Amino acid sequence: MAPLQKALSPAPESVQLATFGALHDAGSTIVLLGPHEPGFWAAFSASAEANDSLPDPLDRYSKRIVTPLAQSWGGQALFPSDPPYAPFLEWALKSGQAWQSPIGMLVHTRAGLMVSYRAAVRLPALYGLPMLAQNPCNTCAEKPCLTACPVGALNESQVYDVPACRAHIDSAAGADCLASGCLARRVCPQSQSYGRLPEQSAFHMRAFL
């Protein structure tokens, strides 16, 4: 079985993406792609999509850069926003590179709680998969994510209280979360080593509102 990296030429890093996991599915190999940081947000911010004032700039940018990349690999590009909606969360868990965190959200071996999947590529062959990673939560003694949320919207119940979260970040008290991103995600030690800029988190928080 050929190694996966042999099929990924040019490398996803050529367009500021990283391989966030891979798995076999129905005789094919699915490659999960996420932002390569540092670098991805700077590239997006300078793009036409980020500056044309049209809806869904990040989705449009992702499609523009991933579609030709997938074609160069001989694969099919898949996106979370496109119906019929692909099971990205299921794929992430099956990849052996992401797990359910103590607060319920996915935690990734590299990106921590800041993980996001911009696209996937289905390759029409079986390739050797990356070695299974270790869940960073297993060696996190303090688990600060459990107590960091100012309104308890994310806690050990693993039930996300969306109304409480939304009300908080839409208030003066939630200005820090709105400007810099979810505090529960930020305190994750693995998230802190990933290098995601506050500007990227602020973009997603505004979209959430």
C-alpha positions as CSV (number, residue, x, y, z in Angstrom):
1,M,0.0,0.0,0.0
2,A,1.6,3.3,-1.1
3,P,2.2,5.9,1.6
4,L,-0.4,8.7,1.6
5,Q,2.1,11.5,1.4
6,K,3.2,10.2,-2.0
7,A,-0.3,10.9,-3.3
8,L,-0.4,14.4,-1.9
9,S,1.7,16.3,-4.4
10,P,1.8,19.2,-4.4
11,A,1.6,19.2,-0.6
12,P,-1.4,20.9,1.0
13,E,1.0,23.3,2.7
14,S,1.4,24.9,-0.7
15,V,-2.0,26.5,-0.2
16,Q,-1.6,26.9,3.6
17,L,-3.5,23.8,4.5
18,A,-2.5,20.8,6.6
19,T,-3.5,17.2,6.7
20,F,-5.7,16.9,9.8
21,G,-6.3,13.1,9.5
22,A,-7.1,10.4,7.0
23,L,-9.2,7.3,6.9
24,H,-10.3,4.5,4.6
25,D,-13.9,4.5,3.4
26,A,-15.5,2.2,0.8
27,G,-12.3,1.5,-1.1
28,S,-11.1,5.0,-1.1
29,T,-9.0,7.2,1.2
30,I,-10.4,10.4,2.7
31,V,-8.0,13.1,3.6
32,L,-9.1,15.8,6.0
33,L,-7.8,19.3,5.5
34,G,-7.5,22.1,8.0
35,P,-5.8,25.5,8.3
36,H,-2.0,25.4,8.4
37,E,-0.9,27.9,11.0
38,P,0.8,30.2,11.0
39,G,0.0,31.1,7.4
40,F,-3.5,30.2,6.5
41,W,-5.2,33.2,8.0
42,A,-2.8,35.7,6.4
43,A,-3.4,34.1,3.0
44,F,-7.1,34.2,3.4
45,S,-7.1,37.8,4.7
46,A,-5.3,38.9,1.6
47,S,-7.6,37.0,-0.8
48,A,-10.3,38.5,-3.1
49,E,-12.9,36.6,-1.2
50,A,-12.0,38.2,2.1
51,N,-12.3,41.7,0.7
52,D,-15.2,41.6,-1.8
53,S,-18.0,42.0,0.9
54,L,-19.9,39.1,-0.5
55,P,-21.4,36.3,1.7
56,D,-19.5,33.3,2.9
57,P,-15.9,34.5,2.1
58,L,-14.1,31.7,3.9
59,D,-16.2,28.9,2.3
60,R,-15.7,30.4,-1.1
61,Y,-11.9,30.8,-0.6
62,S,-11.7,27.2,0.7
63,K,-13.4,25.9,-2.4
64,R,-11.2,28.0,-4.7
65,I,-8.0,26.6,-3.3
66,V,-9.0,23.0,-2.5
67,T,-10.8,22.1,-5.7
68,P,-7.8,22.4,-8.0
69,L,-5.6,20.8,-5.3
70,A,-8.0,17.8,-5.2
71,Q,-8.0,17.5,-9.0
72,S,-4.2,17.5,-9.0
73,W,-4.3,14.6,-6.6
74,G,-6.8,12.8,-8.8
75,G,-9.4,13.1,-6.1
76,Q,-12.8,14.7,-5.3
77,A,-13.1,17.8,-3.1
78,L,-15.8,17.7,-0.4
79,F,-16.9,20.6,1.8
80,P,-18.8,20.8,5.1
81,S,-21.2,23.4,3.8
82,D,-22.3,21.4,0.7
83,P,-25.3,19.1,0.7
84,P,-25.6,16.2,0.9
85,Y,-23.6,17.0,4.0
86,A,-20.6,14.7,4.5
87,P,-20.0,13.2,8.0
88,F,-16.9,15.3,8.9
89,L,-17.3,14.8,12.6
90,E,-17.5,11.0,12.2
91,W,-14.5,11.1,9.8
92,A,-12.5,13.1,12.3
93,L,-13.1,10.6,15.1
94,K,-12.3,7.7,12.8
95,S,-9.0,9.3,11.7
96,G,-7.3,8.6,15.0
97,Q,-6.2,12.2,15.1
98,A,-9.2,13.7,16.9
99,W,-11.3,12.8,19.9
100,Q,-14.2,14.0,22.0
101,S,-12.9,16.4,24.6
102,P,-14.1,16.7,28.2
103,I,-16.4,19.5,27.1
104,G,-17.8,17.5,24.2
105,M,-16.1,19.4,21.3
106,L,-13.5,17.8,19.2
107,V,-9.9,18.0,20.2
108,H,-7.1,17.4,17.7
109,T,-3.7,16.1,18.2
110,R,-2.1,19.3,16.7
111,A,-4.8,22.0,16.8
112,G,-6.3,21.1,20.2
113,L,-9.8,22.6,20.6
114,M,-9.1,25.1,17.8
115,V,-9.5,22.3,15.2
116,S,-11.5,23.2,12.1
117,Y,-12.0,21.3,8.9
118,R,-12.1,23.3,5.7
119,A,-12.5,20.4,3.3
120,A,-11.8,16.7,2.6
121,V,-10.5,15.0,-0.5
122,R,-11.6,11.5,-1.5
123,L,-8.9,9.7,-3.2
124,P,-9.9,6.7,-5.4
125,A,-7.4,4.2,-3.8
126,L,-6.3,2.9,-0.5
127,Y,-3.1,4.6,0.9
128,G,-1.2,3.9,4.0
129,L,-2.6,6.0,6.8
130,P,-0.7,8.1,9.4
131,M,0.1,6.5,12.7
132,L,-2.6,6.8,15.3
133,A,-1.9,9.8,17.6
134,Q,-2.4,10.1,21.3
135,N,-5.3,12.0,22.7
136,P,-3.8,15.1,24.4
137,C,-6.6,15.2,27.0
138,N,-5.3,11.9,28.5
139,T,-2.2,13.7,29.7
140,C,-3.8,17.0,30.6
141,A,-4.0,16.9,34.4
142,E,-5.8,20.2,35.0
143,K,-8.3,20.1,32.2
144,P,-8.8,23.9,32.3
145,C,-11.5,23.7,29.5
146,L,-14.0,22.4,32.1
147,T,-14.1,25.6,34.1
148,A,-13.0,28.3,31.7
149,C,-16.4,29.3,30.2
150,P,-17.6,32.4,32.1
151,V,-21.3,31.3,31.9
152,G,-20.8,27.5,32.1
153,A,-21.9,27.0,28.5
154,L,-19.2,24.4,28.1
155,N,-18.6,22.0,31.0
156,E,-18.3,18.4,32.1
157,S,-21.9,17.7,31.1
158,Q,-20.7,17.8,27.4
159,V,-23.9,19.6,26.5
160,Y,-23.3,22.9,24.8
161,D,-25.6,25.6,26.1
162,V,-25.8,27.6,22.9
163,P,-28.3,30.3,24.1
164,A,-26.1,31.0,27.2
165,C,-23.0,31.3,25.0
166,R,-24.7,33.5,22.4
167,A,-26.1,35.8,25.0
168,H,-22.8,36.2,26.7
169,I,-20.7,37.0,23.6
170,D,-23.4,39.4,22.5
171,S,-23.0,41.4,25.8
172,A,-20.4,43.8,27.1
173,A,-19.2,41.0,29.5
174,G,-18.4,38.8,26.5
175,A,-16.2,41.3,24.6
176,D,-13.1,39.2,25.2
177,C,-14.7,36.0,23.9
178,L,-16.0,37.9,20.9
179,A,-12.7,39.5,20.1
180,S,-10.3,36.7,20.8
181,G,-12.4,33.5,20.6
182,C,-14.0,31.0,23.0
183,L,-12.2,31.1,26.3
184,A,-12.7,27.3,26.9
185,R,-10.9,26.6,23.6
186,R,-8.2,29.1,24.2
187,V,-7.1,27.6,27.6
188,C,-6.5,24.2,26.1
189,P,-2.7,23.7,26.2
190,Q,-2.8,22.0,22.8
191,S,-4.7,24.9,21.4
192,Q,-2.1,27.4,22.7
193,S,0.7,25.6,20.8
194,Y,-1.1,25.7,17.5
195,G,-0.7,29.4,16.6
196,R,-4.2,30.4,15.6
197,L,-4.5,34.2,15.5
198,P,-7.2,36.0,17.5
199,E,-8.4,37.6,14.3
200,Q,-9.4,34.2,12.9
201,S,-11.3,33.3,16.1
202,A,-13.1,36.7,16.0
203,F,-14.2,36.1,12.5
204,H,-15.9,32.8,13.5
205,M,-17.4,34.3,16.6
206,R,-19.0,37.1,14.6
207,A,-20.3,34.5,12.1
208,F,-21.8,32.6,15.1
209,L,-23.7,35.6,16.2
